[in-house]
């Protein structure tokens, strides 16, 4: 999971965007991205669909009308769905505590 997310993180560094995943999000990707027949190959597609595509839209179009450059992105699970939370960098640890 972290290999694929780190690849996205390298791309977002150019925009000064920090990405973090909660343990619940990592577990969700492990449960939903592994297939007995294909191994971890479906993981890449799942991460692209759940993180890379939405994050790309946020970078291009903004998040709730705000530019995401210089922000922190927290990937979490809420109601068994991946959720992307955008916050100021100083507040990301507080968001992790709130969702735990």
VEXVEXMAR-21324 format. One line per field, with one value per atom (N, C-alpha, C): residue number from 1; residue in three letters; atom name; x, y, z. Coordinates in Angstrom, 3 decimals. Atoms other than C-alpha are relative to their C-alpha. Example, Ala and Ser with C-alpha at 12.3 -4.5 7.8 and 13.67 -1.06 7.14 Angstrom:
num	(1	1	1	2	2	2)
residu	(Ala	Ala	Ala	Ser	Ser	Ser)
atome	(N	CA	C	N	CA	C)
px	(0.890	12.300	0.900	-0.820	13.670	-0.770)
py	(-1.190	-4.500	1.200	-1.190	-1.060	1.090)
pz	(0.000	7.800	0.000	-0.060	7.140	0.730)
END
This chain:
num	(1	1	1	2	2	2	3	3	3	4	4	4	5	5	5	6	6	6	7	7	7	8	8	8	9	9	9	10	10	10	11	11	11	12	12	12	13	13	13	14	14	14	15	15	15	16	16	16	17	17	17	18	18	18	19	19	19	20	20	20	21	21	21	22	22	22	23	23	23	24	24	24	25	25	25	26	26	26	27	27	27	28	28	28	29	29	29	30	30	30	31	31	31	32	32	32	33	33	33	34	34	34	35	35	35	36	36	36	37	37	37	38	38	38	39	39	39	40	40	40	41	41	41	42	42	42	43	43	43	44	44	44	45	45	45	46	46	46	47	47	47	48	48	48	49	49	49	50	50	50	51	51	51	52	52	52	53	53	53	54	54	54	55	55	55	56	56	56	57	57	57	58	58	58	59	59	59	60	60	60	61	61	61	62	62	62	63	63	63	64	64	64	65	65	65	66	66	66	67	67	67	68	68	68	69	69	69	70	70	70	71	71	71	72	72	72	73	73	73	74	74	74	75	75	75	76	76	76	77	77	77	78	78	78	79	79	79	80	80	80	81	81	81	82	82	82	83	83	83	84	84	84	85	85	85	86	86	86	87	87	87	88	88	88	89	89	89	90	90	90	91	91	91	92	92	92	93	93	93	94	94	94	95	95	95	96	96	96	97	97	97	98	98	98	99	99	99	100	100	100)
residu	(Unk	Unk	Unk	Unk	Unk	Unk	Unk	Unk	Unk	Unk	Unk	Unk	Unk	Unk	Unk	Unk	Unk	Unk	Unk	Unk	Unk	Unk	Unk	Unk	Unk	Unk	Unk	Unk	Unk	Unk	Unk	Unk	Unk	Unk	Unk	Unk	Unk	Unk	Unk	Unk	Unk	Unk	Unk	Unk	Unk	Unk	Unk	Unk	Unk	Unk	Unk	Unk	Unk	Unk	Unk	Unk	Unk	Unk	Unk	Unk	Unk	Unk	Unk	Unk	Unk	Unk	Unk	Unk	Unk	Unk	Unk	Unk	Unk	Unk	Unk	Unk	Unk	Unk	Unk	Unk	Unk	Unk	Unk	Unk	Unk	Unk	Unk	Unk	Unk	Unk	Unk	Unk	Unk	Unk	Unk	Unk	Unk	Unk	Unk	Unk	Unk	Unk	Unk	Unk	Unk	Unk	Unk	Unk	Unk	Unk	Unk	Unk	Unk	Unk	Unk	Unk	Unk	Unk	Unk	Unk	Unk	Unk	Unk	Unk	Unk	Unk	Unk	Unk	Unk	Unk	Unk	Unk	Unk	Unk	Unk	Unk	Unk	Unk	Unk	Unk	Unk	Unk	Unk	Unk	Unk	Unk	Unk	Unk	Unk	Unk	Unk	Unk	Unk	Unk	Unk	Unk	Unk	Unk	Unk	Unk	Unk	Unk	Unk	Unk	Unk	Unk	Unk	Unk	Unk	Unk	Unk	Unk	Unk	Unk	Unk	Unk	Unk	Unk	Unk	Unk	Unk	Unk	Unk	Unk	Unk	Unk	Unk	Unk	Unk	Unk	Unk	Unk	Unk	Unk	Unk	Unk	Unk	Unk	Unk	Unk	Unk	Unk	Unk	Unk	Unk	Unk	Unk	Unk	Unk	Unk	Unk	Unk	Unk	Unk	Unk	Unk	Unk	Unk	Unk	Unk	Unk	Unk	Unk	Unk	Unk	Unk	Unk	Unk	Unk	Unk	Unk	Unk	Unk	Unk	Unk	Unk	Unk	Unk	Unk	Unk	Unk	Unk	Unk	Unk	Unk	Unk	Unk	Unk	Unk	Unk	Unk	Unk	Unk	Unk	Unk	Unk	Unk	Unk	Unk	Unk	Unk	Unk	Unk	Unk	Unk	Unk	Unk	Unk	Unk	Unk	Unk	Unk	Unk	Unk	Unk	Unk	Unk	Unk	Unk	Unk	Unk	Unk	Unk	Unk	Unk	Unk	Unk	Unk	Unk	Unk	Unk	Unk	Unk	Unk	Unk	Unk	Unk	Unk	Unk	Unk)
atome	(N	CA	C	N	CA	C	N	CA	C	N	CA	C	N	CA	C	N	CA	C	N	CA	C	N	CA	C	N	CA	C	N	CA	C	N	CA	C	N	CA	C	N	CA	C	N	CA	C	N	CA	C	N	CA	C	N	CA	C	N	CA	C	N	CA	C	N	CA	C	N	CA	C	N	CA	C	N	CA	C	N	CA	C	N	CA	C	N	CA	C	N	CA	C	N	CA	C	N	CA	C	N	CA	C	N	CA	C	N	CA	C	N	CA	C	N	CA	C	N	CA	C	N	CA	C	N	CA	C	N	CA	C	N	CA	C	N	CA	C	N	CA	C	N	CA	C	N	CA	C	N	CA	C	N	CA	C	N	CA	C	N	CA	C	N	CA	C	N	CA	C	N	CA	C	N	CA	C	N	CA	C	N	CA	C	N	CA	C	N	CA	C	N	CA	C	N	CA	C	N	CA	C	N	CA	C	N	CA	C	N	CA	C	N	CA	C	N	CA	C	N	CA	C	N	CA	C	N	CA	C	N	CA	C	N	CA	C	N	CA	C	N	CA	C	N	CA	C	N	CA	C	N	CA	C	N	CA	C	N	CA	C	N	CA	C	N	CA	C	N	CA	C	N	CA	C	N	CA	C	N	CA	C	N	CA	C	N	CA	C	N	CA	C	N	CA	C	N	CA	C	N	CA	C	N	CA	C	N	CA	C	N	CA	C	N	CA	C	N	CA	C	N	CA	C	N	CA	C	N	CA	C	N	CA	C	N	CA	C	N	CA	C	N	CA	C	N	CA	C)
px	(0.839	0.000	0.882	-0.801	2.631	0.881	-0.801	4.714	-0.763	0.812	1.873	-0.310	0.302	0.994	1.243	-1.235	4.635	0.265	-0.128	4.646	-0.857	0.868	1.707	0.609	-0.624	3.484	1.144	-1.085	6.467	-0.551	0.620	4.168	-0.553	0.620	2.423	1.024	-1.040	5.706	0.219	-0.174	5.957	-1.013	1.060	2.738	-0.019	-0.110	3.846	-1.211	1.137	1.062	0.518	-0.405	1.579	-1.149	1.023	-0.286	0.304	-0.112	-0.917	-1.213	1.084	-2.993	-0.146	0.222	-4.605	0.233	-0.143	-4.062	-1.242	1.251	-7.713	-0.012	-0.049	-7.143	0.955	-0.954	-4.085	-0.655	0.689	-6.092	-1.083	1.060	-8.976	0.585	-0.629	-6.652	0.527	-0.486	-5.080	-1.153	1.160	-8.504	-0.639	0.720	-9.907	0.891	-0.890	-6.815	0.807	-0.746	-5.476	-0.928	0.766	-6.685	0.876	-0.773	-5.590	0.624	-0.481	-5.213	0.977	-0.806	-3.611	0.975	-0.913	-1.737	-0.371	0.222	-1.325	-0.259	0.222	-1.856	-1.271	1.208	-5.447	0.172	-0.241	-4.052	0.298	-0.361	-2.580	-1.238	1.227	-5.910	-0.914	0.850	-7.757	0.524	-0.590	-5.353	-0.144	0.217	-5.565	-1.433	1.424	-9.380	-0.381	0.428	-9.685	0.829	-0.856	-6.753	0.476	-0.672	-4.953	-0.966	0.952	-7.964	-0.665	0.594	-9.780	1.027	-1.027	-6.535	0.399	-0.303	-5.753	-1.066	1.087	-9.158	0.116	-0.167	-8.512	1.126	-1.133	-5.171	-0.397	0.384	-6.688	-1.130	1.211	-10.074	-0.177	0.139	-9.581	-0.922	0.820	-11.315	-0.905	0.967	-14.489	0.394	-0.357	-13.283	1.362	-1.315	-9.845	1.103	-1.196	-6.441	0.577	-0.526	-4.916	1.520	-1.455	-1.296	0.367	-0.440	0.513	-0.853	0.904	-2.188	0.450	-0.183	-2.213	-1.231	1.078	-4.285	0.035	0.111	-5.457	-0.968	0.834	-6.797	-0.487	0.580	-9.173	-1.160	1.174	-12.087	-1.148	1.211	-15.548	-1.141	1.094	-18.548	0.471	-0.606	-16.314	0.290	-0.371	-15.436	1.226	-1.164	-12.162	-0.486	0.358	-12.493	1.275	-1.151	-10.082	-0.329	0.180	-9.783	1.146	-1.002	-7.969	0.051	-0.127	-6.584	1.314	-1.262	-3.905	1.021	-1.043	-0.589	0.054	-0.130	-0.589	-1.125	1.168	-3.983	-0.122	0.223	-3.441	0.053	-0.044	-2.487	-1.302	1.290	-5.672	-1.082	0.991	-7.716	0.126	-0.208	-6.149	-0.632	0.564	-7.128	-1.519	1.456	-10.671	-0.651	0.604	-11.278	0.275	-0.336	-9.776	-1.061)
py	(-1.193	0.000	1.253	-1.218	2.503	0.245	-0.177	1.878	0.856	-0.734	3.124	1.417	-1.315	5.989	0.886	-0.779	7.080	0.524	-0.472	7.308	1.246	-1.179	9.717	1.142	-1.013	11.562	0.707	-0.636	12.185	1.033	-0.945	13.861	1.222	-1.127	15.999	0.896	-0.843	17.255	1.264	-1.171	19.567	1.093	-0.947	21.208	0.291	-0.215	21.216	-0.571	0.678	18.787	-1.234	1.130	16.280	-1.006	1.039	12.933	-0.942	0.986	10.689	-0.916	0.971	7.539	-0.444	0.572	6.362	-1.511	1.459	2.765	-0.670	0.556	2.124	0.032	-0.103	3.325	-1.041	1.012	1.096	-1.376	1.289	-1.878	-0.165	0.045	-1.016	-0.343	0.287	-0.998	-1.429	1.383	-4.301	-0.972	0.883	-5.919	0.054	-0.180	-4.507	-0.024	-0.098	-4.380	-1.242	1.236	-7.913	-1.056	1.077	-10.779	-1.250	1.252	-14.417	-0.322	0.339	-14.808	1.024	-1.059	-11.471	0.650	-0.581	-10.653	1.438	-1.407	-6.930	0.878	-0.826	-5.810	0.839	-0.838	-4.684	1.187	-1.077	-2.504	1.314	-1.221	-0.014	0.677	-0.570	0.443	0.572	-0.460	0.762	1.324	-1.238	3.421	1.130	-1.038	5.288	0.510	-0.384	5.257	0.756	-0.564	6.124	1.193	-1.098	8.521	0.878	-0.798	9.588	0.841	-0.745	10.568	1.138	-1.121	12.550	1.080	-0.961	14.175	0.857	-0.760	15.184	1.058	-0.972	16.844	1.154	-1.044	18.702	0.949	-0.840	19.953	0.917	-0.795	21.126	0.971	-0.801	22.415	0.566	-0.450	22.978	-0.914	0.785	21.480	0.971	-0.953	23.295	1.435	-1.337	26.277	0.488	-0.397	26.339	-0.740	0.608	25.675	-0.966	0.989	22.528	0.062	-0.115	23.566	0.451	-0.326	23.685	-0.612	0.617	21.629	-1.424	1.402	18.220	-0.768	0.878	15.399	-1.223	1.177	12.739	-0.964	1.045	9.509	-0.863	0.731	7.805	-0.850	0.805	5.359	0.457	-0.366	6.535	-0.778	0.839	4.202	-0.964	0.985	1.644	0.557	-0.636	4.148	0.872	-0.876	5.929	1.444	-1.409	9.579	0.822	-0.888	12.362	1.277	-1.207	15.148	0.957	-1.021	18.360	0.960	-0.906	20.502	0.752	-0.712	22.962	-0.965	0.925	21.249	-0.134	0.072	22.102	-0.794	0.633	20.486	-1.482	1.371	17.064	-1.004	0.925	15.325	0.046	-0.124	16.671	-0.758	0.716	15.224	-1.500	1.427	11.803	-0.378	0.286	11.951	0.062	-0.144	13.104	-1.215	1.107	10.196	-1.338	1.284	7.535	-0.403)
pz	(0.000	0.000	0.000	-0.146	1.080	-1.222	1.216	-2.065	-1.007	0.972	-4.265	0.496	-0.566	-1.926	-0.028	0.059	-1.755	-1.399	1.377	-5.551	-0.213	0.098	-5.339	0.802	-0.841	-2.527	-0.688	0.744	-4.760	-0.975	0.933	-7.281	0.723	-0.708	-4.668	0.685	-0.604	-3.191	-0.812	0.877	-6.183	0.309	-0.351	-5.013	1.498	-1.449	-1.359	0.744	-0.615	-0.442	0.726	-0.820	2.346	0.046	-0.048	2.263	1.153	-1.063	5.245	-0.052	-0.094	5.642	1.440	-1.318	8.838	-0.093	-0.023	9.903	-0.561	0.535	9.079	-1.527	1.457	5.504	-0.579	0.470	5.085	0.049	-0.136	6.380	-1.067	1.010	4.024	-1.371	1.290	1.016	-0.055	-0.031	2.093	-0.203	0.118	2.451	-1.388	1.261	-0.794	-1.236	1.152	-3.001	-0.302	0.233	-2.780	-0.564	0.612	-4.939	-0.039	-0.025	-4.578	-1.350	1.344	-8.345	-0.571	0.605	-9.163	0.970	-0.984	-5.951	0.303	-0.344	-5.306	-1.218	1.200	-8.916	0.054	-0.092	-8.257	0.956	-0.961	-5.435	-0.706	0.715	-7.884	-0.591	0.581	-9.680	1.078	-1.099	-6.378	0.563	-0.524	-5.088	-1.004	1.009	-8.379	0.053	-0.007	-8.214	1.269	-1.282	-4.525	0.463	-0.469	-4.046	-1.154	1.034	-7.212	-0.841	0.838	-9.337	0.786	-0.749	-6.605	0.359	-0.363	-5.498	-1.199	1.225	-9.095	-0.258	0.187	-9.316	1.004	-1.009	-6.057	-0.381	0.393	-7.378	-1.150	1.177	-10.673	0.308	-0.185	-9.515	1.404	-1.383	-5.780	0.791	-0.924	-2.774	0.733	-0.571	-1.696	-0.315	0.444	-3.680	0.443	-0.490	-2.037	-0.721	0.557	-3.520	1.034	-0.943	-1.966	0.143	-0.124	-2.456	1.407	-1.344	0.871	1.102	-0.981	2.592	0.323	-0.345	4.242	-0.434	0.432	2.843	0.903	-0.851	5.261	-0.654	0.571	3.795	1.167	-1.117	6.221	-0.511	0.323	6.261	0.886	-0.716	7.224	-0.653	0.498	6.891	-1.086	0.902	5.131	-1.392	1.266	2.375	0.233	-0.079	1.697	-0.067	-0.082	2.618	-0.023	0.085	1.752	0.746	-0.799	4.299	-0.302	0.296	3.413	1.168	-1.137	6.201	-0.079	-0.136	7.110	0.574	-0.458	7.846	1.508	-1.457	11.538	0.632	-0.607	12.071	-0.314	0.436	10.514	1.146	-1.123	13.755	0.790	-0.687	15.332	-0.752	0.796	12.444	0.215	-0.245	13.015	1.333	-1.317	16.682	-0.027	0.064	15.837	-0.647	0.718	13.438	0.666	-0.650	15.708	1.005)
END
